[in-house]
Amino acid sequence: MSVGASEDYADQRGEWPVIALDDLASELDGRHQQRVLGWLAQTPAQVFITATEPPAALADSPTAPTRFHVEHGVVQRLD
């Protein structure tokens, strides 16, 4: 589901879908990461981003993300 499709879904259903982005940094350069994350920050969507390293664009995020580490099926919240 694309960003535009997410907004269309919210308009039609009255609620936002959960948005999952896998390895954002491998698909988009820093400028495009910032554009996507900036747009998502303005929505009420719940967003999950998976990555081996935090995307650089999150460093400039006005909202601190909640981070987790998953290894061998064990989930740990990072502070």
mmCIF file of the N, C-alpha and C atoms, coordinates in Angstrom:
data_MODEL
# 
_entry.id   MODEL 
# 
loop_
_atom_site.group_PDB 
_atom_site.id 
_atom_site.type_symbol 
_atom_site.label_atom_id 
_atom_site.label_alt_id 
_atom_site.label_comp_id 
_atom_site.label_asym_id 
_atom_site.label_entity_id 
_atom_site.label_seq_id 
_atom_site.pdbx_PDB_ins_code 
_atom_site.Cartn_x 
_atom_site.Cartn_y 
_atom_site.Cartn_z 
_atom_site.occupancy 
_atom_site.B_iso_or_equiv 
_atom_site.pdbx_formal_charge 
_atom_site.auth_seq_id 
_atom_site.auth_comp_id 
_atom_site.auth_asym_id 
_atom_site.auth_atom_id 
_atom_site.pdbx_PDB_model_num 
ATOM 1   N N  . MET A 1 1  ? 0.861   -1.171  0.000  1.00 0.00 ? 1  MET A N  1 
ATOM 2   C CA . MET A 1 1  ? 0.000   0.000   0.000  1.00 0.00 ? 1  MET A CA 1 
ATOM 3   C C  . MET A 1 1  ? 0.903   1.228   0.000  1.00 0.00 ? 1  MET A C  1 
ATOM 4   N N  . SER A 1 2  ? 0.682   2.122   -0.922 1.00 0.00 ? 2  SER A N  1 
ATOM 5   C CA . SER A 1 2  ? 1.507   3.322   -1.011 1.00 0.00 ? 2  SER A CA 1 
ATOM 6   C C  . SER A 1 2  ? 0.992   4.398   -0.059 1.00 0.00 ? 2  SER A C  1 
ATOM 7   N N  . VAL A 1 3  ? 1.782   5.458   0.069  1.00 0.00 ? 3  VAL A N  1 
ATOM 8   C CA . VAL A 1 3  ? 1.395   6.569   0.940  1.00 0.00 ? 3  VAL A CA 1 
ATOM 9   C C  . VAL A 1 3  ? 0.052   7.142   0.503  1.00 0.00 ? 3  VAL A C  1 
ATOM 10  N N  . GLY A 1 4  ? -0.105  7.393   -0.806 1.00 0.00 ? 4  GLY A N  1 
ATOM 11  C CA . GLY A 1 4  ? -1.370  7.920   -1.316 1.00 0.00 ? 4  GLY A CA 1 
ATOM 12  C C  . GLY A 1 4  ? -2.523  6.968   -1.077 1.00 0.00 ? 4  GLY A C  1 
ATOM 13  N N  . ALA A 1 5  ? -2.257  5.659   -1.245 1.00 0.00 ? 5  ALA A N  1 
ATOM 14  C CA . ALA A 1 5  ? -3.291  4.654   -1.013 1.00 0.00 ? 5  ALA A CA 1 
ATOM 15  C C  . ALA A 1 5  ? -3.702  4.636   0.451  1.00 0.00 ? 5  ALA A C  1 
ATOM 16  N N  . SER A 1 6  ? -2.753  4.883   1.344  1.00 0.00 ? 6  SER A N  1 
ATOM 17  C CA . SER A 1 6  ? -3.061  4.923   2.779  1.00 0.00 ? 6  SER A CA 1 
ATOM 18  C C  . SER A 1 6  ? -4.021  6.060   3.093  1.00 0.00 ? 6  SER A C  1 
ATOM 19  N N  . GLU A 1 7  ? -3.766  7.202   2.478  1.00 0.00 ? 7  GLU A N  1 
ATOM 20  C CA . GLU A 1 7  ? -4.632  8.361   2.683  1.00 0.00 ? 7  GLU A CA 1 
ATOM 21  C C  . GLU A 1 7  ? -6.018  8.104   2.090  1.00 0.00 ? 7  GLU A C  1 
ATOM 22  N N  . ASP A 1 8  ? -6.087  7.486   0.924  1.00 0.00 ? 8  ASP A N  1 
ATOM 23  C CA . ASP A 1 8  ? -7.363  7.134   0.314  1.00 0.00 ? 8  ASP A CA 1 
ATOM 24  C C  . ASP A 1 8  ? -8.128  6.153   1.199  1.00 0.00 ? 8  ASP A C  1 
ATOM 25  N N  . TYR A 1 9  ? -7.425  5.165   1.735  1.00 0.00 ? 9  TYR A N  1 
ATOM 26  C CA . TYR A 1 9  ? -8.035  4.190   2.635  1.00 0.00 ? 9  TYR A CA 1 
ATOM 27  C C  . TYR A 1 9  ? -8.651  4.908   3.843  1.00 0.00 ? 9  TYR A C  1 
ATOM 28  N N  . ALA A 1 10 ? -7.883  5.827   4.428  1.00 0.00 ? 10 ALA A N  1 
ATOM 29  C CA . ALA A 1 10 ? -8.377  6.570   5.597  1.00 0.00 ? 10 ALA A CA 1 
ATOM 30  C C  . ALA A 1 10 ? -9.612  7.390   5.242  1.00 0.00 ? 10 ALA A C  1 
ATOM 31  N N  . ASP A 1 11 ? -9.615  8.009   4.069  1.00 0.00 ? 11 ASP A N  1 
ATOM 32  C CA . ASP A 1 11 ? -10.774 8.799   3.640  1.00 0.00 ? 11 ASP A CA 1 
ATOM 33  C C  . ASP A 1 11 ? -12.006 7.921   3.458  1.00 0.00 ? 11 ASP A C  1 
ATOM 34  N N  . GLN A 1 12 ? -11.827 6.743   2.885  1.00 0.00 ? 12 GLN A N  1 
ATOM 35  C CA . GLN A 1 12 ? -12.952 5.858   2.604  1.00 0.00 ? 12 GLN A CA 1 
ATOM 36  C C  . GLN A 1 12 ? -13.446 5.110   3.833  1.00 0.00 ? 12 GLN A C  1 
ATOM 37  N N  . ARG A 1 13 ? -12.527 4.719   4.704  1.00 0.00 ? 13 ARG A N  1 
ATOM 38  C CA . ARG A 1 13 ? -12.892 3.882   5.861  1.00 0.00 ? 13 ARG A CA 1 
ATOM 39  C C  . ARG A 1 13 ? -13.053 4.651   7.165  1.00 0.00 ? 13 ARG A C  1 
ATOM 40  N N  . GLY A 1 14 ? -12.531 5.867   7.187  1.00 0.00 ? 14 GLY A N  1 
ATOM 41  C CA . GLY A 1 14 ? -12.627 6.647   8.417  1.00 0.00 ? 14 GLY A CA 1 
ATOM 42  C C  . GLY A 1 14 ? -11.575 6.304   9.451  1.00 0.00 ? 14 GLY A C  1 
ATOM 43  N N  . GLU A 1 15 ? -10.617 5.492   9.090  1.00 0.00 ? 15 GLU A N  1 
ATOM 44  C CA . GLU A 1 15 ? -9.523  5.150   10.002 1.00 0.00 ? 15 GLU A CA 1 
ATOM 45  C C  . GLU A 1 15 ? -8.273  4.857   9.179  1.00 0.00 ? 15 GLU A C  1 
ATOM 46  N N  . TRP A 1 16 ? -7.134  5.083   9.774  1.00 0.00 ? 16 TRP A N  1 
ATOM 47  C CA . TRP A 1 16 ? -5.864  4.878   9.081  1.00 0.00 ? 16 TRP A CA 1 
ATOM 48  C C  . TRP A 1 16 ? -5.430  3.425   9.190  1.00 0.00 ? 16 TRP A C  1 
ATOM 49  N N  . PRO A 1 17 ? -4.835  2.885   8.131  1.00 0.00 ? 17 PRO A N  1 
ATOM 50  C CA . PRO A 1 17 ? -4.256  1.544   8.230  1.00 0.00 ? 17 PRO A CA 1 
ATOM 51  C C  . PRO A 1 17 ? -2.944  1.617   8.997  1.00 0.00 ? 17 PRO A C  1 
ATOM 52  N N  . VAL A 1 18 ? -2.488  0.482   9.476  1.00 0.00 ? 18 VAL A N  1 
ATOM 53  C CA . VAL A 1 18 ? -1.145  0.385   10.031 1.00 0.00 ? 18 VAL A CA 1 
ATOM 54  C C  . VAL A 1 18 ? -0.195  0.353   8.835  1.00 0.00 ? 18 VAL A C  1 
ATOM 55  N N  . ILE A 1 19 ? 0.858   1.152   8.881  1.00 0.00 ? 19 ILE A N  1 
ATOM 56  C CA . ILE A 1 19 ? 1.791   1.238   7.767  1.00 0.00 ? 19 ILE A CA 1 
ATOM 57  C C  . ILE A 1 19 ? 3.105   0.582   8.164  1.00 0.00 ? 19 ILE A C  1 
ATOM 58  N N  . ALA A 1 20 ? 3.561   -0.367  7.348  1.00 0.00 ? 20 ALA A N  1 
ATOM 59  C CA . ALA A 1 20 ? 4.830   -1.059  7.592  1.00 0.00 ? 20 ALA A CA 1 
ATOM 60  C C  . ALA A 1 20 ? 5.803   -0.733  6.467  1.00 0.00 ? 20 ALA A C  1 
ATOM 61  N N  . LEU A 1 21 ? 6.980   -0.265  6.850  1.00 0.00 ? 21 LEU A N  1 
ATOM 62  C CA . LEU A 1 21 ? 8.036   0.064   5.885  1.00 0.00 ? 21 LEU A CA 1 
ATOM 63  C C  . LEU A 1 21 ? 9.239   -0.823  6.192  1.00 0.00 ? 21 LEU A C  1 
ATOM 64  N N  . ASP A 1 22 ? 9.642   -1.616  5.230  1.00 0.00 ? 22 ASP A N  1 
ATOM 65  C CA . ASP A 1 22 ? 10.756  -2.536  5.432  1.00 0.00 ? 22 ASP A CA 1 
ATOM 66  C C  . ASP A 1 22 ? 12.026  -1.975  4.812  1.00 0.00 ? 22 ASP A C  1 
ATOM 67  N N  . ASP A 1 23 ? 13.040  -1.803  5.628  1.00 0.00 ? 23 ASP A N  1 
ATOM 68  C CA . ASP A 1 23 ? 14.373  -1.377  5.203  1.00 0.00 ? 23 ASP A CA 1 
ATOM 69  C C  . ASP A 1 23 ? 14.334  -0.122  4.333  1.00 0.00 ? 23 ASP A C  1 
ATOM 70  N N  . LEU A 1 24 ? 13.755  0.915   4.893  1.00 0.00 ? 24 LEU A N  1 
ATOM 71  C CA . LEU A 1 24 ? 13.555  2.192   4.209  1.00 0.00 ? 24 LEU A CA 1 
ATOM 72  C C  . LEU A 1 24 ? 14.856  2.738   3.614  1.00 0.00 ? 24 LEU A C  1 
ATOM 73  N N  . ALA A 1 25 ? 15.954  2.612   4.346  1.00 0.00 ? 25 ALA A N  1 
ATOM 74  C CA . ALA A 1 25 ? 17.232  3.177   3.895  1.00 0.00 ? 25 ALA A CA 1 
ATOM 75  C C  . ALA A 1 25 ? 17.789  2.472   2.656  1.00 0.00 ? 25 ALA A C  1 
ATOM 76  N N  . SER A 1 26 ? 17.429  1.215   2.457  1.00 0.00 ? 26 SER A N  1 
ATOM 77  C CA . SER A 1 26 ? 17.952  0.518   1.274  1.00 0.00 ? 26 SER A CA 1 
ATOM 78  C C  . SER A 1 26 ? 17.178  0.885   0.012  1.00 0.00 ? 26 SER A C  1 
ATOM 79  N N  . GLU A 1 27 ? 15.995  1.432   0.170  1.00 0.00 ? 27 GLU A N  1 
ATOM 80  C CA . GLU A 1 27 ? 15.154  1.753   -0.982 1.00 0.00 ? 27 GLU A CA 1 
ATOM 81  C C  . GLU A 1 27 ? 15.168  3.240   -1.353 1.00 0.00 ? 27 GLU A C  1 
ATOM 82  N N  . LEU A 1 28 ? 15.386  4.106   -0.364 1.00 0.00 ? 28 LEU A N  1 
ATOM 83  C CA . LEU A 1 28 ? 15.299  5.547   -0.594 1.00 0.00 ? 28 LEU A CA 1 
ATOM 84  C C  . LEU A 1 28 ? 16.543  6.263   -0.105 1.00 0.00 ? 28 LEU A C  1 
ATOM 85  N N  . ASP A 1 29 ? 16.949  7.313   -0.817 1.00 0.00 ? 29 ASP A N  1 
ATOM 86  C CA . ASP A 1 29 ? 18.052  8.136   -0.329 1.00 0.00 ? 29 ASP A CA 1 
ATOM 87  C C  . ASP A 1 29 ? 17.543  8.996   0.830  1.00 0.00 ? 29 ASP A C  1 
ATOM 88  N N  . GLY A 1 30 ? 18.452  9.676   1.503  1.00 0.00 ? 30 GLY A N  1 
ATOM 89  C CA . GLY A 1 30 ? 18.108  10.453  2.693  1.00 0.00 ? 30 GLY A CA 1 
ATOM 90  C C  . GLY A 1 30 ? 17.021  11.485  2.465  1.00 0.00 ? 30 GLY A C  1 
ATOM 91  N N  . ARG A 1 31 ? 17.074  12.183  1.341  1.00 0.00 ? 31 ARG A N  1 
ATOM 92  C CA . ARG A 1 31 ? 16.077  13.217  1.045  1.00 0.00 ? 31 ARG A CA 1 
ATOM 93  C C  . ARG A 1 31 ? 14.680  12.617  0.909  1.00 0.00 ? 31 ARG A C  1 
ATOM 94  N N  . HIS A 1 32 ? 14.572  11.481  0.232  1.00 0.00 ? 32 HIS A N  1 
ATOM 95  C CA . HIS A 1 32 ? 13.266  10.848  0.050  1.00 0.00 ? 32 HIS A CA 1 
ATOM 96  C C  . HIS A 1 32 ? 12.772  10.183  1.342  1.00 0.00 ? 32 HIS A C  1 
ATOM 97  N N  . GLN A 1 33 ? 13.695  9.672   2.142  1.00 0.00 ? 33 GLN A N  1 
ATOM 98  C CA . GLN A 1 33 ? 13.311  9.157   3.458  1.00 0.00 ? 33 GLN A CA 1 
ATOM 99  C C  . GLN A 1 33 ? 12.669  10.266  4.283  1.00 0.00 ? 33 GLN A C  1 
ATOM 100 N N  . GLN A 1 34 ? 13.304  11.447  4.283  1.00 0.00 ? 34 GLN A N  1 
ATOM 101 C CA . GLN A 1 34 ? 12.767  12.585  5.044  1.00 0.00 ? 34 GLN A CA 1 
ATOM 102 C C  . GLN A 1 34 ? 11.386  12.982  4.547  1.00 0.00 ? 34 GLN A C  1 
ATOM 103 N N  . ARG A 1 35 ? 11.181  12.961  3.244  1.00 0.00 ? 35 ARG A N  1 
ATOM 104 C CA . ARG A 1 35 ? 9.870   13.312  2.685  1.00 0.00 ? 35 ARG A CA 1 
ATOM 105 C C  . ARG A 1 35 ? 8.795   12.337  3.158  1.00 0.00 ? 35 ARG A C  1 
ATOM 106 N N  . VAL A 1 36 ? 9.093   11.042  3.089  1.00 0.00 ? 36 VAL A N  1 
ATOM 107 C CA . VAL A 1 36 ? 8.122   10.026  3.508  1.00 0.00 ? 36 VAL A CA 1 
ATOM 108 C C  . VAL A 1 36 ? 7.845   10.137  4.999  1.00 0.00 ? 36 VAL A C  1 
ATOM 109 N N  . LEU A 1 37 ? 8.904   10.200  5.803  1.00 0.00 ? 37 LEU A N  1 
ATOM 110 C CA . LEU A 1 37 ? 8.718   10.270  7.258  1.00 0.00 ? 37 LEU A CA 1 
ATOM 111 C C  . LEU A 1 37 ? 8.065   11.574  7.686  1.00 0.00 ? 37 LEU A C  1 
ATOM 112 N N  . GLY A 1 38 ? 8.381   12.671  7.000  1.00 0.00 ? 38 GLY A N  1 
ATOM 113 C CA . GLY A 1 38 ? 7.736   13.945  7.301  1.00 0.00 ? 38 GLY A CA 1 
ATOM 114 C C  . GLY A 1 38 ? 6.256   13.893  7.039  1.00 0.00 ? 38 GLY A C  1 
ATOM 115 N N  . TRP A 1 39 ? 5.862   13.269  5.924  1.00 0.00 ? 39 TRP A N  1 
ATOM 116 C CA . TRP A 1 39 ? 4.441   13.137  5.609  1.00 0.00 ? 39 TRP A CA 1 
ATOM 117 C C  . TRP A 1 39 ? 3.754   12.251  6.641  1.00 0.00 ? 39 TRP A C  1 
ATOM 118 N N  . LEU A 1 40 ? 4.380   11.119  6.973  1.00 0.00 ? 40 LEU A N  1 
ATOM 119 C CA . LEU A 1 40 ? 3.783   10.202  7.941  1.00 0.00 ? 40 LEU A CA 1 
ATOM 120 C C  . LEU A 1 40 ? 3.637   10.840  9.317  1.00 0.00 ? 40 LEU A C  1 
ATOM 121 N N  . ALA A 1 41 ? 4.576   11.704  9.691  1.00 0.00 ? 41 ALA A N  1 
ATOM 122 C CA . ALA A 1 41 ? 4.513   12.374  10.996 1.00 0.00 ? 41 ALA A CA 1 
ATOM 123 C C  . ALA A 1 41 ? 3.296   13.291  11.098 1.00 0.00 ? 41 ALA A C  1 
ATOM 124 N N  . GLN A 1 42 ? 2.767   13.716  9.961  1.00 0.00 ? 42 GLN A N  1 
ATOM 125 C CA . GLN A 1 42 ? 1.602   14.599  9.954  1.00 0.00 ? 42 GLN A CA 1 
ATOM 126 C C  . GLN A 1 42 ? 0.283   13.825  9.942  1.00 0.00 ? 42 GLN A C  1 
ATOM 127 N N  . THR A 1 43 ? 0.360   12.504  9.939  1.00 0.00 ? 43 THR A N  1 
ATOM 128 C CA . THR A 1 43 ? -0.839  11.670  9.913  1.00 0.00 ? 43 THR A CA 1 
ATOM 129 C C  . THR A 1 43 ? -1.005  10.979  11.259 1.00 0.00 ? 43 THR A C  1 
ATOM 130 N N  . PRO A 1 44 ? -2.190  10.470  11.524 1.00 0.00 ? 44 PRO A N  1 
ATOM 131 C CA . PRO A 1 44 ? -2.383  9.700   12.757 1.00 0.00 ? 44 PRO A CA 1 
ATOM 132 C C  . PRO A 1 44 ? -2.033  8.217   12.591 1.00 0.00 ? 44 PRO A C  1 
ATOM 133 N N  . ALA A 1 45 ? -1.393  7.872   11.493 1.00 0.00 ? 45 ALA A N  1 
ATOM 134 C CA . ALA A 1 45 ? -1.082  6.462   11.211 1.00 0.00 ? 45 ALA A CA 1 
ATOM 135 C C  . ALA A 1 45 ? -0.089  5.894   12.220 1.00 0.00 ? 45 ALA A C  1 
ATOM 136 N N  . GLN A 1 46 ? -0.267  4.616   12.524 1.00 0.00 ? 46 GLN A N  1 
ATOM 137 C CA . GLN A 1 46 ? 0.724   3.888   13.309 1.00 0.00 ? 46 GLN A CA 1 
ATOM 138 C C  . GLN A 1 46 ? 1.692   3.298   12.291 1.00 0.00 ? 46 GLN A C  1 
ATOM 139 N N  . VAL A 1 47 ? 2.986   3.539   12.485 1.00 0.00 ? 47 VAL A N  1 
ATOM 140 C CA . VAL A 1 47 ? 3.984   3.157   11.489 1.00 0.00 ? 47 VAL A CA 1 
ATOM 141 C C  . VAL A 1 47 ? 5.019   2.235   12.120 1.00 0.00 ? 47 VAL A C  1 
ATOM 142 N N  . PHE A 1 48 ? 5.316   1.141   11.427 1.00 0.00 ? 48 PHE A N  1 
ATOM 143 C CA . PHE A 1 48 ? 6.377   0.228   11.823 1.00 0.00 ? 48 PHE A CA 1 
ATOM 144 C C  . PHE A 1 48 ? 7.454   0.284   10.751 1.00 0.00 ? 48 PHE A C  1 
ATOM 145 N N  . ILE A 1 49 ? 8.694   0.501   11.162 1.00 0.00 ? 49 ILE A N  1 
ATOM 146 C CA . ILE A 1 49 ? 9.823   0.522   10.237 1.00 0.00 ? 49 ILE A CA 1 
ATOM 147 C C  . ILE A 1 49 ? 10.796  -0.556  10.681 1.00 0.00 ? 49 ILE A C  1 
ATOM 148 N N  . THR A 1 50 ? 11.111  -1.469  9.775  1.00 0.00 ? 50 THR A N  1 
ATOM 149 C CA . THR A 1 50 ? 12.106  -2.490  10.087 1.00 0.00 ? 50 THR A CA 1 
ATOM 150 C C  . THR A 1 50 ? 13.409  -2.129  9.394  1.00 0.00 ? 50 THR A C  1 
ATOM 151 N N  . ALA A 1 51 ? 14.512  -2.390  10.073 1.00 0.00 ? 51 ALA A N  1 
ATOM 152 C CA . ALA A 1 51 ? 15.820  -2.071  9.507  1.00 0.00 ? 51 ALA A CA 1 
ATOM 153 C C  . ALA A 1 51 ? 16.908  -2.694  10.358 1.00 0.00 ? 51 ALA A C  1 
ATOM 154 N N  . THR A 1 52 ? 18.054  -2.893  9.748  1.00 0.00 ? 52 THR A N  1 
ATOM 155 C CA . THR A 1 52 ? 19.204  -3.352  10.517 1.00 0.00 ? 52 THR A CA 1 
ATOM 156 C C  . THR A 1 52 ? 19.888  -2.184  11.203 1.00 0.00 ? 52 THR A C  1 
ATOM 157 N N  . GLU A 1 53 ? 19.695  -0.980  10.670 1.00 0.00 ? 53 GLU A N  1 
ATOM 158 C CA . GLU A 1 53 ? 20.213  0.268   11.255 1.00 0.00 ? 53 GLU A CA 1 
ATOM 159 C C  . GLU A 1 53 ? 19.084  1.293   11.191 1.00 0.00 ? 53 GLU A C  1 
ATOM 160 N N  . PRO A 1 54 ? 18.962  2.153   12.194 1.00 0.00 ? 54 PRO A N  1 
ATOM 161 C CA . PRO A 1 54 ? 17.916  3.185   12.117 1.00 0.00 ? 54 PRO A CA 1 
ATOM 162 C C  . PRO A 1 54 ? 18.141  4.094   10.908 1.00 0.00 ? 54 PRO A C  1 
ATOM 163 N N  . PRO A 1 55 ? 17.092  4.399   10.149 1.00 0.00 ? 55 PRO A N  1 
ATOM 164 C CA . PRO A 1 55 ? 17.248  5.324   9.022  1.00 0.00 ? 55 PRO A CA 1 
ATOM 165 C C  . PRO A 1 55 ? 17.753  6.680   9.502  1.00 0.00 ? 55 PRO A C  1 
ATOM 166 N N  . ALA A 1 56 ? 18.689  7.254   8.768  1.00 0.00 ? 56 ALA A N  1 
ATOM 167 C CA . ALA A 1 56 ? 19.265  8.549   9.142  1.00 0.00 ? 56 ALA A CA 1 
ATOM 168 C C  . ALA A 1 56 ? 18.190  9.616   9.260  1.00 0.00 ? 56 ALA A C  1 
ATOM 169 N N  . ALA A 1 57 ? 17.143  9.518   8.472  1.00 0.00 ? 57 ALA A N  1 
ATOM 170 C CA . ALA A 1 57 ? 16.076  10.521  8.493  1.00 0.00 ? 57 ALA A CA 1 
ATOM 171 C C  . ALA A 1 57 ? 15.349  10.562  9.837  1.00 0.00 ? 57 ALA A C  1 
ATOM 172 N N  . LEU A 1 58 ? 15.405  9.491   10.612 1.00 0.00 ? 58 LEU A N  1 
ATOM 173 C CA . LEU A 1 58 ? 14.752  9.495   11.932 1.00 0.00 ? 58 LEU A CA 1 
ATOM 174 C C  . LEU A 1 58 ? 15.477  10.387  12.932 1.00 0.00 ? 58 LEU A C  1 
ATOM 175 N N  . ALA A 1 59 ? 16.749  10.658  12.691 1.00 0.00 ? 59 ALA A N  1 
ATOM 176 C CA . ALA A 1 59 ? 17.513  11.515  13.596 1.00 0.00 ? 59 ALA A CA 1 
ATOM 177 C C  . ALA A 1 59 ? 16.930  12.922  13.653 1.00 0.00 ? 59 ALA A C  1 
ATOM 178 N N  . ASP A 1 60 ? 16.318  13.360  12.556 1.00 0.00 ? 60 ASP A N  1 
ATOM 179 C CA . ASP A 1 60 ? 15.728  14.696  12.490 1.00 0.00 ? 60 ASP A CA 1 
ATOM 180 C C  . ASP A 1 60 ? 14.244  14.703  12.828 1.00 0.00 ? 60 ASP A C  1 
ATOM 181 N N  . SER A 1 61 ? 13.715  13.571  13.239 1.00 0.00 ? 61 SER A N  1 
ATOM 182 C CA . SER A 1 61 ? 12.289  13.456  13.513 1.00 0.00 ? 61 SER A CA 1 
ATOM 183 C C  . SER A 1 61 ? 11.899  14.262  14.753 1.00 0.00 ? 61 SER A C  1 
ATOM 184 N N  . PRO A 1 62 ? 10.804  15.041  14.665 1.00 0.00 ? 62 PRO A N  1 
ATOM 185 C CA . PRO A 1 62 ? 10.361  15.801  15.829 1.00 0.00 ? 62 PRO A CA 1 
ATOM 186 C C  . PRO A 1 62 ? 9.773   14.901  16.922 1.00 0.00 ? 62 PRO A C  1 
ATOM 187 N N  . THR A 1 63 ? 9.379   13.703  16.552 1.00 0.00 ? 63 THR A N  1 
ATOM 188 C CA . THR A 1 63 ? 8.828   12.743  17.499 1.00 0.00 ? 63 THR A CA 1 
ATOM 189 C C  . THR A 1 63 ? 9.820   11.606  17.677 1.00 0.00 ? 63 THR A C  1 
ATOM 190 N N  . ALA A 1 64 ? 10.176  11.331  18.905 1.00 0.00 ? 64 ALA A N  1 
ATOM 191 C CA . ALA A 1 64 ? 11.114  10.232  19.166 1.00 0.00 ? 64 ALA A CA 1 
ATOM 192 C C  . ALA A 1 64 ? 10.407  8.903   18.927 1.00 0.00 ? 64 ALA A C  1 
ATOM 193 N N  . PRO A 1 65 ? 10.945  8.074   18.060 1.00 0.00 ? 65 PRO A N  1 
ATOM 194 C CA . PRO A 1 65 ? 10.304  6.781   17.816 1.00 0.00 ? 65 PRO A CA 1 
ATOM 195 C C  . PRO A 1 65 ? 10.540  5.823   18.975 1.00 0.00 ? 65 PRO A C  1 
ATOM 196 N N  . THR A 1 66 ? 9.643   4.882   19.147 1.00 0.00 ? 66 THR A N  1 
ATOM 197 C CA . THR A 1 66 ? 9.860   3.799   20.091 1.00 0.00 ? 66 THR A CA 1 
ATOM 198 C C  . THR A 1 66 ? 10.599  2.714   19.334 1.00 0.00 ? 66 THR A C  1 
ATOM 199 N N  . ARG A 1 67 ? 11.736  2.292   19.871 1.00 0.00 ? 67 ARG A N  1 
ATOM 200 C CA . ARG A 1 67 ? 12.583  1.339   19.159 1.00 0.00 ? 67 ARG A CA 1 
ATOM 201 C C  . ARG A 1 67 ? 12.593  -0.009  19.871 1.00 0.00 ? 67 ARG A C  1 
ATOM 202 N N  . PHE A 1 68 ? 12.664  -1.055  19.057 1.00 0.00 ? 68 PHE A N  1 
ATOM 203 C CA . PHE A 1 68 ? 12.717  -2.419  19.570 1.00 0.00 ? 68 PHE A CA 1 
ATOM 204 C C  . PHE A 1 68 ? 13.833  -3.168  18.850 1.00 0.00 ? 68 PHE A C  1 
ATOM 205 N N  . HIS A 1 69 ? 14.379  -4.142  19.526 1.00 0.00 ? 69 HIS A N  1 
ATOM 206 C CA . HIS A 1 69 ? 15.365  -5.036  18.922 1.00 0.00 ? 69 HIS A CA 1 
ATOM 207 C C  . HIS A 1 69 ? 14.756  -6.436  18.962 1.00 0.00 ? 69 HIS A C  1 
ATOM 208 N N  . VAL A 1 70 ? 14.760  -7.112  17.813 1.00 0.00 ? 70 VAL A N  1 
ATOM 209 C CA . VAL A 1 70 ? 14.223  -8.471  17.727 1.00 0.00 ? 70 VAL A CA 1 
ATOM 210 C C  . VAL A 1 70 ? 15.351  -9.403  17.330 1.00 0.00 ? 70 VAL A C  1 
ATOM 211 N N  . GLU A 1 71 ? 15.561  -10.418 18.150 1.00 0.00 ? 71 GLU A N  1 
ATOM 212 C CA . GLU A 1 71 ? 16.602  -11.403 17.852 1.00 0.00 ? 71 GLU A CA 1 
ATOM 213 C C  . GLU A 1 71 ? 16.134  -12.773 18.319 1.00 0.00 ? 71 GLU A C  1 
ATOM 214 N N  . HIS A 1 72 ? 16.154  -13.728 17.411 1.00 0.00 ? 72 HIS A N  1 
ATOM 215 C CA . HIS A 1 72 ? 15.741  -15.107 17.701 1.00 0.00 ? 72 HIS A CA 1 
ATOM 216 C C  . HIS A 1 72 ? 14.347  -15.145 18.345 1.00 0.00 ? 72 HIS A C  1 
ATOM 217 N N  . GLY A 1 73 ? 13.440  -14.315 17.858 1.00 0.00 ? 73 GLY A N  1 
ATOM 218 C CA . GLY A 1 73 ? 12.060  -14.323 18.337 1.00 0.00 ? 73 GLY A CA 1 
ATOM 219 C C  . GLY A 1 73 ? 11.849  -13.591 19.648 1.00 0.00 ? 73 GLY A C  1 
ATOM 220 N N  . VAL A 1 74 ? 12.895  -12.969 20.199 1.00 0.00 ? 74 VAL A N  1 
ATOM 221 C CA . VAL A 1 74 ? 12.777  -12.234 21.452 1.00 0.00 ? 74 VAL A CA 1 
ATOM 222 C C  . VAL A 1 74 ? 12.754  -10.741 21.135 1.00 0.00 ? 74 VAL A C  1 
ATOM 223 N N  . VAL A 1 75 ? 11.729  -10.056 21.650 1.00 0.00 ? 75 VAL A N  1 
ATOM 224 C CA . VAL A 1 75 ? 11.567  -8.617  21.397 1.00 0.00 ? 75 VAL A CA 1 
ATOM 225 C C  . VAL A 1 75 ? 11.985  -7.860  22.650 1.00 0.00 ? 75 VAL A C  1 
ATOM 226 N N  . GLN A 1 76 ? 12.884  -6.904  22.469 1.00 0.00 ? 76 GLN A N  1 
ATOM 227 C CA . GLN A 1 76 ? 13.346  -6.061  23.574 1.00 0.00 ? 76 GLN A CA 1 
ATOM 228 C C  . GLN A 1 76 ? 13.107  -4.605  23.217 1.00 0.00 ? 76 GLN A C  1 
ATOM 229 N N  . ARG A 1 77 ? 12.505  -3.859  24.126 1.00 0.00 ? 77 ARG A N  1 
ATOM 230 C CA . ARG A 1 77 ? 12.339  -2.426  23.901 1.00 0.00 ? 77 ARG A CA 1 
ATOM 231 C C  . ARG A 1 77 ? 13.664  -1.748  24.214 1.00 0.00 ? 77 ARG A C  1 
ATOM 232 N N  . LEU A 1 78 ? 14.073  -0.834  23.314 1.00 0.00 ? 78 LEU A N  1 
ATOM 233 C CA . LEU A 1 78 ? 15.296  -0.060  23.519 1.00 0.00 ? 78 LEU A CA 1 
ATOM 234 C C  . LEU A 1 78 ? 14.914  1.307   24.050 1.00 0.00 ? 78 LEU A C  1 
ATOM 235 N N  . ASP A 1 79 ? 15.648  1.777   25.025 1.00 0.00 ? 79 ASP A N  1 
ATOM 236 C CA . ASP A 1 79 ? 15.358  3.124   25.562 1.00 0.00 ? 79 ASP A CA 1 
ATOM 237 C C  . ASP A 1 79 ? 16.359  4.127   25.075 1.00 0.00 ? 79 ASP A C  1 
# 
